[in-house]
Amino acid sequence: MSGRAGPVGQTGGAGQAGGAGQTGRVGQAGGAGQPGSVEQADRIRRAGGAPGQAAPAGSSAQVTLRLLGDFELRCGDTAVPVAAGSRRLMAFVALHHHPVSRCRTGAALWPDAAAERAAASLRTALWRLPEPAGRPLVAAAGTQLSLDGAILVDLHQGSARAGELLEPDGAAAAGPPGTPAVPAVLRGDLLPGWDEEWLLPERERFRQLRLHALERLCEQLTAEGRYGHALEAGLAAVDIEPLRESAHRAVLRVHLREGNAVEALRTYRAYGRLLAAELDLRPSVAIRRLIEPVLAARAGSPEPPQAPPAAAHVPAQAAGPPGSLGGVRPLDVPGGGLPDRRLQDAWAQFVEGH
């Protein structure tokens, strides 16, 4: 295939950028590019400028890709606009720590399209990618695609931070006093507004990794006596998954270590109500054992004097000979001030018959 613009125009969108820019893009996407002013103008356009203008001052700044929360590409302090198809391409390639084939990428991003159409759409997405730092964001080497290694990806940083916290000797990973208790890279979900099939397994993987890392961080900070930061980490895990018992246990331990029995009891009861309402279940034995000392202490505390039992107020005429129900307590029903007379009569007949 030649480096002319014709094949790219078949993808249904590349030709919109103009004939001058098409030649350079085809070279990047798998065709033969042409050097000179045409390619230079195309690079300037992709960097956010217009033909004939100098490249932006921040074009050599650090490029960062945000996948936790909303998609965002930045060059230094400047946000770089990215077309929808190119966003999906960058996200898919960024999820892989190794080169991924064009065929697999096209099939994943356009699963309902024929192979030829998916390949054409992939070429269009590659062509539309900006080059904010003067180099391709996605490197194309033969049939393999990979994200430029110089790009900082928050998902990669979050996975690395979680891995540090989960190491057996990860106590130092909690950070010195004065640093944020919960790193920003452990707070966001992976592209929560996207419903791509290829994204779901990675989203769940990172979600579980974050939960375990935050619980471990809560335990570490509790052991160090940094209870405020420990609660921040534990409650962050609860916020991710409100029904997760291990997260509630971590928060409960912080309150108990700090001596806040009322807070511990409030946490336990709130979790019990939520569990009953959502799943019709009771808290497990493990979490009940944590709260048992608090419940036992409350049960052993002196209680105010109570009124005599209701049976003491039964009228004298209701009392009968031994074996009768003269001393039975009134029924606990609205308006029930006296024992059920039918029950008394039945009992009396039973006694007389014996």
C-alpha positions as CSV (number, residue, x, y, z in Angstrom):
1,M,0.0,0.0,0.0
2,S,1.4,3.4,-0.9
3,G,1.6,6.4,1.4
4,R,-1.1,8.3,-0.5
5,A,-4.2,9.6,1.3
6,G,-6.7,7.4,-0.5
7,P,-6.5,4.3,1.7
8,V,-6.8,6.3,4.8
9,G,-9.8,8.1,3.6
10,Q,-11.6,4.7,3.5
11,T,-11.6,4.6,7.3
12,G,-14.4,7.2,7.3
13,G,-12.6,10.0,9.2
14,A,-9.0,10.5,8.4
15,G,-9.6,12.4,5.3
16,Q,-11.3,15.2,7.2
17,A,-8.0,16.4,8.5
18,G,-6.9,17.6,5.1
19,G,-4.6,16.2,2.4
20,A,-1.4,17.7,3.9
21,G,-1.8,15.9,7.2
22,Q,-2.9,12.6,5.8
23,T,0.4,11.6,4.3
24,G,2.3,11.9,7.6
25,R,-0.4,10.0,9.5
26,V,-0.4,7.1,7.1
27,G,3.3,6.7,7.7
28,Q,2.6,6.4,11.4
29,A,-0.2,4.0,11.0
30,G,1.5,1.6,8.8
31,G,2.1,3.3,5.4
32,A,5.1,5.3,4.0
33,G,5.4,8.8,5.3
34,Q,7.0,11.7,3.4
35,P,9.4,14.1,5.1
36,G,9.4,17.8,4.7
37,S,7.1,20.7,5.4
38,V,3.9,18.6,5.1
39,E,5.0,16.3,7.9
40,Q,6.2,19.2,10.0
41,A,2.8,21.0,9.7
42,D,1.1,17.8,10.6
43,R,3.2,17.4,13.8
44,I,2.5,21.0,14.8
45,R,-1.3,20.4,14.3
46,R,-1.1,17.3,16.4
47,A,0.7,19.2,19.1
48,G,-2.2,21.6,19.5
49,G,-1.1,24.4,17.1
50,A,-1.9,25.3,13.6
51,P,0.1,25.1,10.4
52,G,2.6,27.9,10.2
53,Q,2.8,28.4,14.0
54,A,5.6,27.4,16.2
55,A,5.2,24.4,18.5
56,P,3.7,25.1,22.0
57,A,6.2,26.1,24.6
58,G,5.2,23.1,26.8
59,S,5.6,20.5,24.0
60,S,8.7,19.1,25.7
61,A,7.0,18.8,29.2
62,Q,6.0,15.6,30.9
63,V,3.1,13.8,29.3
64,T,0.6,12.2,31.7
65,L,-2.4,10.0,31.0
66,R,-5.2,9.9,33.6
67,L,-7.3,6.8,33.5
68,L,-8.6,6.9,37.2
69,G,-11.7,8.9,37.0
70,D,-12.3,10.8,33.8
71,F,-9.9,10.2,30.9
72,E,-7.4,13.1,30.6
73,L,-4.2,13.6,28.6
74,R,-1.9,16.4,29.8
75,C,1.3,17.9,28.5
76,G,2.8,19.7,31.5
77,D,-0.1,21.8,32.8
78,T,-2.0,21.8,29.6
79,A,-4.9,19.5,28.8
80,V,-4.6,17.9,25.3
81,P,-7.8,17.1,23.5
82,V,-8.1,13.5,22.2
83,A,-10.8,12.2,19.8
84,A,-13.1,9.5,21.2
85,G,-11.7,6.6,19.1
86,S,-8.1,7.6,20.0
87,R,-9.0,7.7,23.7
88,R,-10.2,4.1,23.6
89,L,-7.0,3.1,21.7
90,M,-4.8,4.8,24.3
91,A,-6.7,3.3,27.2
92,F,-6.6,-0.2,25.7
93,V,-2.8,-0.1,25.0
94,A,-2.1,1.5,28.4
95,L,-3.8,-1.5,30.2
96,H,-1.1,-3.8,28.7
97,H,2.4,-3.7,30.0
98,H,3.7,-5.3,26.8
99,P,3.1,-4.7,23.1
100,V,-0.3,-5.8,21.8
101,S,-1.0,-6.8,18.2
102,R,-3.0,-4.6,15.8
103,C,-5.3,-7.5,15.1
104,R,-6.2,-8.0,18.8
105,T,-6.5,-4.3,19.4
106,G,-8.9,-3.8,16.5
107,A,-11.0,-6.8,17.5
108,A,-11.3,-5.6,21.1
109,L,-12.1,-2.0,20.2
110,W,-14.5,-2.7,17.4
111,P,-15.9,-6.2,18.2
112,D,-18.9,-5.9,15.9
113,A,-17.0,-4.8,12.8
114,A,-15.4,-7.1,10.2
115,A,-11.6,-7.5,10.4
116,E,-11.0,-5.1,7.5
117,R,-13.3,-2.4,8.9
118,A,-11.7,-2.8,12.4
119,A,-8.3,-2.4,10.9
120,A,-9.4,0.7,9.0
121,S,-10.9,2.2,12.2
122,L,-7.6,1.4,14.0
123,R,-5.6,3.3,11.4
124,T,-8.0,6.3,11.8
125,A,-7.6,6.2,15.6
126,L,-3.8,6.1,15.2
127,W,-3.9,9.0,12.7
128,R,-5.9,11.2,15.0
129,L,-3.7,10.8,18.0
130,P,-2.0,14.1,19.0
131,E,1.7,14.3,19.6
132,P,2.0,16.8,22.4
133,A,5.6,16.1,23.1
134,G,6.6,15.8,19.5
135,R,6.6,12.0,19.4
136,P,3.9,9.4,18.9
137,L,1.8,8.5,22.0
138,V,1.4,5.0,20.7
139,A,4.4,3.4,19.1
140,A,3.7,1.2,16.1
141,A,6.4,-1.4,15.4
142,G,5.4,-3.7,12.7
143,T,2.2,-5.4,13.8
144,Q,2.7,-4.4,17.5
145,L,1.4,-1.4,19.3
146,S,2.6,0.0,22.7
147,L,2.2,3.1,24.7
148,D,5.2,5.4,24.7
149,G,7.3,4.5,27.8
150,A,7.8,8.2,28.7
151,I,4.1,8.7,29.4
152,L,3.2,8.6,33.1
153,V,0.0,6.7,33.7
154,D,-1.9,7.1,37.0
155,L,-3.2,3.5,36.8
156,H,0.4,2.2,36.7
157,Q,1.3,4.4,39.6
158,G,-1.7,3.2,41.6
159,S,-0.9,-0.5,40.9
160,A,2.7,0.1,42.0
161,R,1.7,1.9,45.2
162,A,-0.8,-0.8,46.1
163,G,1.9,-3.4,45.5
164,E,4.3,-1.7,47.9
165,L,1.6,-1.6,50.6
166,L,0.9,-5.3,50.2
167,E,4.5,-6.4,50.5
168,P,5.3,-8.4,53.7
169,D,7.6,-5.6,54.9
170,G,5.5,-2.8,53.6
171,A,5.4,-0.9,56.9
172,A,7.6,1.9,55.5
173,A,5.2,2.2,52.5
174,A,2.7,3.9,54.7
175,G,4.7,7.1,54.4
176,P,6.1,9.5,57.0
177,P,3.8,11.6,59.2
178,G,2.5,14.7,57.3
179,T,2.0,12.9,54.0
180,P,-1.6,12.2,52.7
181,A,-2.9,9.1,54.3
182,V,-4.5,7.8,51.1
183,P,-2.6,8.4,47.9
184,A,-4.6,10.0,45.1
185,V,-3.8,7.1,42.9
186,L,-5.7,4.8,45.2
187,R,-8.9,6.9,45.3
188,G,-10.4,6.6,41.8
189,D,-12.0,3.8,39.8
190,L,-10.7,2.9,36.4
191,L,-12.7,4.9,33.8
192,P,-16.0,4.5,35.7
193,G,-18.1,5.9,32.9
194,W,-17.0,3.4,30.3
195,D,-18.7,0.1,29.7
196,E,-16.2,-1.5,27.3
197,E,-16.0,-5.3,27.7
198,W,-12.2,-5.3,27.6
199,L,-12.1,-2.8,30.4
200,L,-14.3,-4.7,33.0
201,P,-11.7,-7.3,34.1
202,E,-9.0,-4.7,34.6
203,R,-11.4,-2.4,36.5
204,E,-12.3,-5.3,38.9
205,R,-8.6,-6.3,39.3
206,F,-7.6,-2.7,40.3
207,R,-10.7,-2.4,42.5
208,Q,-9.7,-5.5,44.5
209,L,-6.1,-4.4,44.6
210,R,-7.1,-1.0,46.0
211,L,-9.4,-2.6,48.6
212,H,-6.6,-4.9,50.0
213,A,-4.1,-2.1,49.9
214,L,-6.3,0.4,51.8
215,E,-7.1,-2.2,54.4
216,R,-3.4,-3.0,54.8
217,L,-2.6,0.7,55.1
218,C,-5.3,1.1,57.8
219,E,-3.8,-1.8,59.7
220,Q,-0.3,-0.3,59.4
221,L,-1.3,3.2,60.5
222,T,-3.3,1.7,63.4
223,A,-0.2,-0.2,64.6
224,E,1.7,3.1,64.5
225,G,-0.9,4.9,66.5
226,R,-1.8,7.2,63.7
227,Y,-5.5,6.7,64.2
228,G,-6.9,9.6,62.2
229,H,-5.0,8.6,59.1
230,A,-5.9,5.0,59.8
231,L,-9.6,5.9,59.8
232,E,-9.2,7.8,56.5
233,A,-7.7,4.7,54.9
234,G,-10.3,2.3,56.4
235,L,-13.2,4.6,55.5
236,A,-11.9,4.9,51.9
237,A,-12.1,1.1,51.6
238,V,-15.7,1.2,53.1
239,D,-16.6,3.8,50.5
240,I,-15.4,1.6,47.7
241,E,-17.4,-1.4,48.9
242,P,-19.9,-0.6,51.7
243,L,-20.8,-4.3,52.2
244,R,-17.1,-5.5,52.6
245,E,-16.8,-6.8,56.2
246,S,-13.0,-6.8,56.3
247,A,-13.1,-3.0,55.7
248,H,-15.6,-2.5,58.5
249,R,-13.4,-4.7,60.8
250,A,-10.4,-2.5,60.0
251,V,-12.4,0.6,61.0
252,L,-13.7,-1.1,64.1
253,R,-10.2,-2.0,65.2
254,V,-9.2,1.6,65.0
255,H,-12.0,2.8,67.2
256,L,-11.3,0.0,69.7
257,R,-7.5,0.7,69.8
258,E,-8.3,4.4,70.3
259,G,-10.7,3.6,73.2
260,N,-13.8,4.9,71.4
261,A,-16.3,2.3,72.5
262,V,-19.3,4.3,71.4
263,E,-17.8,4.9,67.9
264,A,-17.1,1.2,67.7
265,L,-20.6,0.2,68.6
266,R,-22.1,2.7,66.2
267,T,-19.9,1.3,63.4
268,Y,-20.9,-2.3,64.2
269,R,-24.7,-1.5,64.4
270,A,-24.6,0.6,61.2
271,Y,-22.9,-2.3,59.3
272,G,-25.4,-4.8,60.8
273,R,-28.4,-2.7,59.6
274,L,-26.9,-2.3,56.1
275,L,-26.1,-6.0,55.8
276,A,-29.6,-7.0,56.9
277,A,-31.3,-4.5,54.5
278,E,-29.2,-5.4,51.5
279,L,-28.5,-9.1,51.9
280,D,-30.7,-10.2,54.8
281,L,-27.6,-11.4,56.6
282,R,-26.1,-10.9,60.0
283,P,-22.5,-9.9,60.7
284,S,-20.1,-12.8,60.9
285,V,-18.6,-14.3,64.0
286,A,-15.3,-12.6,63.4
287,I,-16.7,-9.1,63.6
288,R,-19.0,-10.0,66.5
289,R,-16.0,-11.2,68.5
290,L,-14.4,-7.8,68.1
291,I,-17.4,-6.0,69.5
292,E,-18.2,-8.5,72.3
293,P,-16.1,-6.8,75.0
294,V,-18.0,-3.5,74.4
295,L,-21.3,-5.3,74.5
296,A,-20.3,-7.2,77.7
297,A,-19.2,-3.9,79.3
298,R,-22.5,-2.3,78.6
299,A,-24.4,-5.4,79.9
300,G,-22.4,-5.3,83.1
301,S,-23.0,-1.6,83.8
302,P,-25.4,-0.6,86.6
303,E,-28.9,-0.1,85.4
304,P,-31.4,2.4,86.8
305,P,-34.2,0.9,89.1
306,Q,-37.0,-0.5,87.1
307,A,-40.7,-0.5,87.9
308,P,-42.1,-3.6,89.5
309,P,-43.4,-6.2,87.0
310,A,-46.9,-5.8,85.7
311,A,-48.1,-8.9,87.5
312,A,-47.8,-7.0,90.8
313,H,-50.6,-4.7,89.6
314,V,-53.1,-7.5,88.9
315,P,-56.2,-6.7,90.9
316,A,-56.8,-8.8,94.0
317,Q,-59.9,-10.4,92.6
318,A,-57.8,-11.8,89.8
319,A,-55.7,-13.8,92.3
320,G,-56.9,-17.3,92.8
321,P,-56.1,-20.5,94.6
322,P,-52.9,-22.4,93.9
323,G,-52.9,-23.7,90.4
324,S,-54.9,-20.9,89.0
325,L,-53.7,-18.1,86.7
326,G,-54.4,-15.3,89.2
327,G,-50.8,-14.0,89.0
328,V,-50.3,-14.2,85.2
329,R,-49.0,-11.1,83.6
330,P,-51.2,-9.1,81.2
331,L,-50.8,-9.6,77.5
332,D,-48.4,-7.2,75.8
333,V,-51.0,-6.0,73.3
334,P,-52.7,-2.6,72.8
335,G,-55.2,-2.2,75.5
336,G,-54.3,-5.5,77.2
337,G,-54.3,-4.5,80.9
338,L,-55.5,-7.9,82.2
339,P,-54.7,-11.5,81.5
340,D,-56.7,-13.2,78.7
341,R,-59.9,-14.5,80.4
342,R,-60.2,-17.3,78.0
343,L,-56.8,-18.6,78.9
344,Q,-57.7,-18.4,82.6
345,D,-60.9,-20.3,82.1
346,A,-59.2,-23.0,80.1
347,W,-56.5,-23.4,82.8
348,A,-59.1,-23.6,85.5
349,Q,-61.0,-26.3,83.7
350,F,-57.7,-28.2,83.3
351,V,-57.0,-27.9,87.1
352,E,-60.5,-29.0,88.1
353,G,-60.2,-32.1,85.8
354,H,-57.1,-33.2,87.6
